[in-house]
Amino acid sequence: MAAGPAYAEHINRLPSKFTATLRPDADNSVNFTAISVWAGGSKVGYLPADLSHAYYSSIKTAGEVECEGRRAPVSAHEDTGVDLLLDLSGVRRE
């Protein structure tokens, strides 16, 4: 999941396991198939562009989709920059 410094405070407040809500973000001027990730009442980032492209149509049709998430270990952040892990196995790909 793509996050960044703007979302670090929200991510740090999340429990180790949580439910995330995926929402299409049609107003995103950088990625026209952007999918925002929400948890704990706040936006915590976006799916990476290659994933958002694959899931955008089905999530847009549904309006929003929930999936299980968990905070990534510190080593994952240090190695890859990943802060959250999302289980997308129940979300339909296009």
C-alpha positions as CSV (number, residue, x, y, z in Angstrom):
1,M,0.0,0.0,0.0
2,A,1.3,3.5,-0.8
3,A,1.1,5.8,2.2
4,G,3.7,8.4,2.9
5,P,4.5,10.9,5.7
6,A,1.2,12.6,5.4
7,Y,-0.6,9.5,6.7
8,A,2.0,8.3,9.3
9,E,0.2,9.8,12.3
10,H,-3.1,8.0,11.3
11,I,-1.2,4.7,10.6
12,N,0.6,4.8,14.0
13,R,-2.8,5.1,15.8
14,L,-4.2,2.0,14.2
15,P,-4.3,-1.3,16.1
16,S,-2.1,-4.2,14.8
17,K,-5.2,-5.6,13.0
18,F,-8.1,-3.6,11.6
19,T,-10.7,-3.4,8.9
20,A,-9.9,-1.2,6.0
21,T,-12.3,0.4,3.6
22,L,-11.3,0.8,-0.1
23,R,-12.9,3.7,-2.0
24,P,-12.5,4.8,-5.6
25,D,-10.9,8.3,-5.8
26,A,-12.0,9.5,-9.2
27,D,-10.9,13.1,-8.4
28,N,-7.2,12.0,-8.1
29,S,-5.3,14.0,-10.7
30,V,-2.3,11.7,-10.6
31,N,-4.0,8.3,-10.9
32,F,-7.4,8.2,-12.6
33,T,-8.0,4.7,-11.1
34,A,-6.9,5.7,-7.6
35,I,-8.3,3.8,-4.7
36,S,-8.0,5.4,-1.3
37,V,-7.6,3.3,1.9
38,W,-9.5,4.3,5.0
39,A,-9.1,2.9,8.5
40,G,-10.0,4.2,12.0
41,G,-12.1,7.0,10.4
42,S,-9.2,8.5,8.4
43,K,-7.6,8.1,5.0
44,V,-4.3,6.2,5.6
45,G,-3.1,6.0,2.0
46,Y,-3.7,4.6,-1.5
47,L,-3.3,1.2,-3.2
48,P,-0.3,1.3,-5.5
49,A,-1.2,2.2,-9.1
50,D,-0.7,-1.3,-10.5
51,L,-3.1,-2.7,-7.9
52,S,-5.6,0.1,-8.1
53,H,-5.8,-0.4,-11.9
54,A,-6.7,-4.0,-11.4
55,Y,-9.4,-3.4,-8.7
56,Y,-10.8,0.0,-9.7
57,S,-13.8,-1.2,-11.7
58,S,-15.2,-3.6,-9.2
59,I,-14.7,-1.2,-6.2
60,K,-16.2,1.7,-8.2
61,T,-19.3,-0.5,-8.9
62,A,-19.6,-1.5,-5.3
63,G,-19.0,2.1,-4.1
64,E,-16.6,0.8,-1.4
65,V,-15.2,-2.5,-0.2
66,E,-13.9,-3.7,3.1
67,C,-10.9,-5.9,3.7
68,E,-8.8,-7.0,6.6
69,G,-5.6,-5.2,7.2
70,R,-2.7,-5.2,9.6
71,R,0.3,-3.0,10.3
72,A,3.4,-4.2,8.7
73,P,6.5,-5.0,10.8
74,V,9.1,-2.2,11.1
75,S,11.5,-4.3,9.0
76,A,9.0,-4.2,6.1
77,H,8.9,-0.4,6.3
78,E,12.7,-0.3,6.4
79,D,13.1,-2.7,3.5
80,T,10.2,-1.7,1.2
81,G,8.5,1.3,2.6
82,V,5.3,-0.7,3.2
83,D,3.4,0.3,6.4
84,L,0.2,-1.6,6.0
85,L,-0.7,-5.1,4.6
86,L,-4.2,-5.6,3.1
87,D,-5.9,-8.9,2.4
88,L,-7.4,-8.3,-1.1
89,S,-8.3,-12.0,-1.6
90,G,-12.0,-11.2,-1.3
91,V,-11.9,-8.3,-3.6
92,R,-12.8,-9.0,-7.3
93,R,-10.1,-8.1,-9.8
94,E,-10.9,-6.8,-13.3
